[in-house]
Amino acid sequence: MATSTPTSADIPAARPLARKRARPGDQIFHAAVFSALLIALAALVWLLISVVAKGATALDWDFLSSQTSSRASRAGFLNALKGSVVLMIITIAVAVPLGFAAATYLEKFAPLSRDELRVITRRRRRALELRRAAGELTGPRLLASRLGIALSAVWARIGPPLNTFVEINLSNLAAVPSIIYGLLGLALFVQIMGISKSLLAGGLTLAILVLPIIIIASREAIRAVPRSIEQGAMALGASRWQAVRSHVLPAALPGMLTGTILAMSRAIGETAPLVVVGGVAFGTAVPSINPLNAANEDLFAMPLQIYTWVDQPQEDTWGPLAAAGIIVLLVTLVVMNLLAIWLRNRFTRRW
Amino acid sequence: MTTQQLPEPAGLRARRFRPAEQGVVLLLGAAATISVLITVGIVFTLIEEGSGFWGSVSLVDFFTGTEWFPVDRVYGVLPLLSASVLIAVLAALVAVPIGIGSAIYLSEYADERTRRVVKPILELLAGMPTIVLGFFALESVTPALQGAGIIPSDQLFNALAAGIVVGLLIVPLIASLSEDAFRAVPAAMREGAYGLGATKRVVATRIVFPAALSGVMASIVLALSRAIGETMAVTLAAGTQPNFTADPTEPVQTITAVIVAVSKGEATRGSELYQSIFAIGLVLFVVTMLINIAATALVRRFRTVYH
């Protein structure tokens, strides 16, 4: 079939291009979506201005260094500051090891399919037989190895469906309202385990609350490390755990820490679960910054103290204190977020 | 995939079996199991601690009762549930237009630099402690509503102010998830529409928005679940008065606000009041769970994958 190149004669003469027509509909739409964003930002600005306007006068060194008090003129934020520090220490100590371990497992060991697990089991069994034949394995060590292999054979069957279940469960947990964690903490730590309504009970509750968030963020950081890093190590003879420990985890660590800081900035502002676990602070003793003594310290935290003040009936006397507390809390949050951003930019590697 | 596809090491001496490493993996797995234990713990405590309540209050009275008045042992969950839903709906009315509008602006109109500046600011709003929003509602939003004559000047608590601040809280959630959905629409679809002479508005509303609809819907549903579980802003701004009403200018008390109010009062374990907060906690847990399952199903059902 002959194809002929169209000549200029075949194409109708182009009209001169029309000038860009004014389209009011488009302009209105553009203005509408832009103002949607402006409204959101304006609300944030309004919020910040009203907090600063109310709290700036009450915010001074006395406020930061005085204990809480039933007289507004003397009340300060010291209990709350120290309480929040202890809460963060407990939360980090509990949630970070568990969260990093769970994330490592879910990202690097759980995805093995049934077939892959079976092959691994078979290889181990062959290795065992070879070593037994060579007389390297005898007695209790042989027994222990056999037991381990039997376990991994069982795991090849039940592991993969269990891991799928854990996945689904985790995404649901992250969406559970924080006050439900408060009810869990109240029932589990205070009523069943008999820990008093203390900093310890509050810190453990916050740890449970942020654990799913830390796991999810850490998994993303681990996933961002290319598989070739791990495969390279394994090709050179490292076991999977060796490859993960010495290559994957160090590369993922900055990302995991960034996720942890963001999770902590969520925890430090949580009020509802602490109110449910500890009620409103009645004690007056300033907590010591010693997490080992946390079971005996009254539950204080920045958001809890702010709530106590906002909730007072004489709004004029307590309002400035609450606003000053909010300024301190917000500055803490901004510093934590900047730290996270800095960490991400400074240490994250591009592969 | 069959096992035959993975060759076994033939001549090589197979890798040594390291029991210690299996132990490490076992420990890591145990840590992952904790997340399941948390779920079990939540379900168990909500049922166990509230079990006495279901024995002394009839299910029918609980789910159809329009009054919540524990002093007289009247436990009807409807005013609390309706208050939670009312505030979530008000929040959605505020947040859906603002959130989706912002998302369209950020994904279709804004240049890269604007996006880089604006997104962290929106995240700041998302990370705002809810106690701060409660303070804001009480100190600024309610007086503004009083000034505008929307609510009576002698009335401090109302559902509207709570709904507005909860709406602000979920704007970033809707904006960020919707923007992700918009940006996932392939550029080729936009170029095709532009090639046919469509304007930016037409591309945004007729091409990008429908293509990303499942993601947008999921973001709204997730935001609703967040709004229903919201506690401090609602407790402070909406009041502590159970009220079976759909009128946003009246004070209401949500499920979460009741839990806070009872917790403040140091109810002793085993008392009916103590048990009641676990009972309504269970209702809240089930409602948010159902909403989340709906969101997941929605995404799975309507997601279109573009290549």
Interface residues (C-beta under 8 A of the other chain):
Chain A: R23 G25 D26 F29 H30 A32 V33 F34 S35 A36 L37 I39 A40 L41 A43 L44 W46 L47 S50 V51 K54 P97 L98 G99 A101 A102 T104 Y105 L106 F109 A110 S113 D115 E116 R118 V119 R122 R123 R124 R126 A127 L128 L130 R131 A144 S145 G148 I149 L151 S152 F165 V166 N169 L170 S171 N172 L173 A175 V176 P177 S178 I179 I180 Y181 G182 L183 L184 L186 A187 L188 Q191 I208 L211 P212 I215 G237 S239 W241 Q242 L262 S265 R266 I268 G269 E270 T271 A272 V275 V276 V277 G279 V280 P303 I306 Y307 V310 D311 G319 A322 A323 I326 L329 L330 L333 V334 N337 I341
Chain B: M1 T2 T3 L6 E8 P9 R13 A14 R15 R16 F17 R18 P19 E21 Q22 V24 V25 L27 L28 G29 A31 A32 T33 I34 S35 V36 I38 T39 G41 I42 T45 L46 E48 E49 P97 I98 G99 I100 G101 S102 I104 Y105 L106 E108 Y109 V118 P120 I121 L122 E123 L124 L125 G127 M128 P129 T130 I131 V132 L133 G134 F135 F136 L138 E139 S140 L168 V171 P172 A175 T199 K200 R201 A204 T205 L222 S225 R226 I228 G229 E230 T231 M232 L236 T256 I259 V260 S263 K264 G265 E266 R269 I277 F278 G281 L284 F285 T288 M289 N292 T296
